[in-house]
Amino acid sequence: MPDPSAFLDTLVTFMTTWGLRVVGAVAVLVIGRVLASWARRLTRKGLERSRTDPTLVPFLGSLVYYVLLALVGIAVLGLFGIPTASFVAILGAAGLAIGLALQGTLSNFAAGVMLLIFRPFKLGDFVEAGGNTGVIREIGIFSTALDSPDNVRITVPNSQIYGATIKNYTANEARRVDLEIGISYDDDIRRARETIEAVVAAEPRVLADPPLQVAVGELGDSSVNLVVRPWCRPEDYWDVRFALLQAIKEGLEGAGCSIPYPQADVHLYQAQAD
């Protein structure tokens, strides 16, 4: 028959040794979870004050929360005598394996985070990015959606956007319209310039500042090419371009100037018979 006193001593020793560890582990879990929640709230508030993109705020807050919980879990394992160094090594190896398996996805994720932080464009901007041109409709963590000029929804992986040149056509308040108008060598250049300047000045969507530039850009094979560079708001670009092309042609024709076609002079010589 077992000795009651020995059993009692064993029980007391067990409770003294492991009971305190259990109590400590529970305390660490509770305090750690409270601190993780507190850190998540502080992270979200800080990001909101810094005007970080709303899509990124909950993600970064949750990332901080779960990282702290993982550290709390490792601390609890250490209280029970479990070797945490090997456990951390296993987690690191598993993370490396997962990272290699999801390399493309993680690169898209990292690029999405950079796009949301540095904001090279925003919703509604007309951009050229990732080999595509269109209006930005959605900026996600893994991909960005844009509508092409013919209203086709295009979804582009973020890694293709952030790793290449981005052209934002609506980022600035003004955009230059580059036109090239050819006149005949027989036309009066001064009259042609004055006519073009009057036509452009009559277009209400053209901005006064920066000023219009009209100059001889090239002496071509068949025409004197004038460069016409007015400025307008980005959303008026195509309407201004189309309107000015028609109005300048009509104005030059009304002023007696001509817009020549490409042409070449052919000279024929008749050889005398022997």
SVG drawing of the C-alpha trace seen along z (x, -y; Angstrom):
<svg xmlns="http://www.w3.org/2000/svg" viewBox="-16 -87 41 89">
<polyline fill="none" stroke="black" stroke-width="0.4" points="0.0,0.0 1.5,-3.4 2.6,-5.7 0.2,-8.6 2.9,-11.0 5.1,-10.2 2.3,-10.7 1.4,-14.0 5.0,-15.1 5.1,-14.2 1.9,-16.1 3.2,-19.2 6.4,-19.1 4.5,-18.7 2.1,-21.5 4.9,-23.8 7.0,-23.1 4.4,-23.0 1.6,-24.9 3.7,-28.1 4.7,-27.5 1.1,-27.1 0.1,-30.2 3.0,-32.1 2.1,-30.8 -1.5,-31.9 -0.4,-35.3 2.0,-35.6 -0.7,-34.6 -3.2,-37.1 -0.8,-40.0 0.8,-39.2 -2.6,-39.2 -3.5,-42.5 -0.3,-44.1 -0.7,-42.7 -4.2,-44.2 -2.9,-47.5 0.0,-47.5 -2.5,-46.7 -4.7,-49.7 -1.7,-52.0 -0.4,-50.8 -3.8,-51.5 -4.1,-54.9 -0.6,-55.9 -1.1,-54.8 -4.4,-56.6 -2.8,-59.8 -0.1,-59.5 -2.8,-59.1 -1.7,-55.7 -3.9,-54.0 -7.0,-52.5 -6.4,-49.1 -3.0,-48.8 -4.0,-49.9 -5.9,-46.7 -3.3,-44.4 -0.3,-46.1 -2.3,-46.2 -3.0,-42.5 0.6,-41.7 1.9,-43.4 -0.8,-41.6 0.1,-38.1 3.9,-38.6 3.6,-39.6 1.3,-36.6 3.9,-34.3 6.6,-35.8 4.3,-35.3 3.8,-31.6 7.5,-31.1 7.9,-32.7 5.2,-30.3 7.0,-27.3 10.2,-28.5 8.5,-28.5 7.8,-24.8 11.4,-24.0 10.8,-23.3 13.9,-24.3 12.7,-27.4 15.9,-27.7 15.1,-24.5 11.5,-25.5 12.4,-28.9 14.8,-27.1 11.9,-24.9 9.6,-27.8 12.3,-29.6 12.9,-26.6 9.2,-26.3 8.9,-30.0 11.7,-29.7 10.1,-26.7 6.8,-28.5 8.5,-31.7 10.2,-29.8 7.0,-28.0 5.1,-31.4 7.9,-33.5 5.7,-35.0 2.8,-35.7 5.1,-37.2 6.7,-39.5 3.3,-40.7 2.5,-41.3 5.7,-43.2 5.1,-45.3 1.5,-46.0 2.7,-47.2 5.2,-49.5 2.5,-50.9 0.2,-51.6 3.0,-53.3 4.7,-55.4 1.4,-56.0 2.8,-56.6 -0.9,-56.8 -4.4,-56.8 -7.8,-55.7 -9.1,-57.5 -5.6,-58.3 -4.9,-57.7 -1.6,-55.8 0.7,-53.6 2.0,-50.8 3.0,-47.2 2.7,-47.5 -1.0,-48.6 -2.7,-52.0 -6.0,-52.9 -7.7,-54.4 -6.9,-53.0 -10.0,-51.3 -8.6,-49.2 -5.3,-49.0 -5.0,-45.6 -2.4,-43.9 -1.6,-41.4 -2.8,-43.1 -4.1,-46.3 -7.2,-46.7 -7.5,-49.4 -10.0,-50.1 -8.5,-50.6 -9.6,-53.5 -12.0,-51.0 -13.5,-50.1 -11.8,-46.7 -11.0,-45.7 -7.3,-44.7 -5.9,-43.1 -2.1,-43.4 0.1,-41.7 1.7,-44.4 5.2,-43.0 4.9,-43.9 3.8,-47.5 6.3,-48.4 9.3,-46.8 8.8,-48.9 8.4,-52.5 5.1,-54.1 3.7,-57.0 0.9,-59.0 -0.8,-61.3 -3.1,-62.9 -0.7,-63.5 0.0,-67.1 -2.5,-69.9 -1.5,-70.7 -0.5,-68.6 1.1,-69.7 -0.6,-68.9 2.1,-68.3 1.0,-69.0 3.0,-69.2 1.5,-71.1 3.0,-71.2 2.7,-74.2 3.9,-74.8 7.3,-76.3 5.4,-79.0 3.3,-80.0 4.1,-83.0 5.4,-81.5 4.5,-84.6 0.9,-84.6 0.6,-80.8 1.9,-81.4 -0.5,-84.2 -3.4,-82.2 -2.5,-79.2 -2.1,-81.4 -5.5,-83.0 -7.1,-79.6 -5.5,-78.2 -6.5,-81.4 -10.2,-80.8 -10.2,-77.4 -11.5,-77.9 -10.0,-74.7 -6.4,-75.8 -4.6,-77.2 -3.0,-80.7 -0.2,-79.5 2.1,-77.9 2.1,-80.0 1.6,-78.6 4.6,-77.8 4.5,-77.9 7.8,-77.5 9.4,-76.1 10.4,-72.6 11.7,-71.1 12.3,-71.9 10.8,-68.7 11.0,-67.1 7.6,-68.4 6.6,-71.0 7.8,-73.4 6.7,-71.7 5.5,-73.9 5.4,-72.6 2.3,-73.8 2.4,-73.2 -0.6,-74.4 -1.4,-73.3 -4.6,-72.0 -6.0,-70.1 -5.3,-66.4 -9.0,-65.5 -9.4,-67.8 -6.3,-66.4 -8.0,-64.4 -10.9,-66.8 -8.5,-69.7 -6.2,-67.8 -9.0,-66.7 -10.6,-70.2 -7.4,-72.0 -6.4,-69.7 -9.6,-70.5 -9.7,-74.2 -6.1,-74.8 -6.6,-73.1 -9.7,-75.2 -8.0,-78.4 -4.9,-77.9 -7.0,-77.2 -9.0,-80.3 -5.8,-82.3 -4.6,-81.1 -2.1,-78.6 -2.0,-75.0 -1.1,-71.8 0.8,-69.9 0.8,-66.2 4.1,-64.3 5.4,-64.6 8.5,-64.1 9.6,-65.7 10.5,-63.2 12.6,-64.5 12.5,-62.6 15.3,-62.9 15.0,-61.5 18.2,-60.2 19.0,-60.9 19.2,-57.9 22.6,-57.0"/>
</svg>
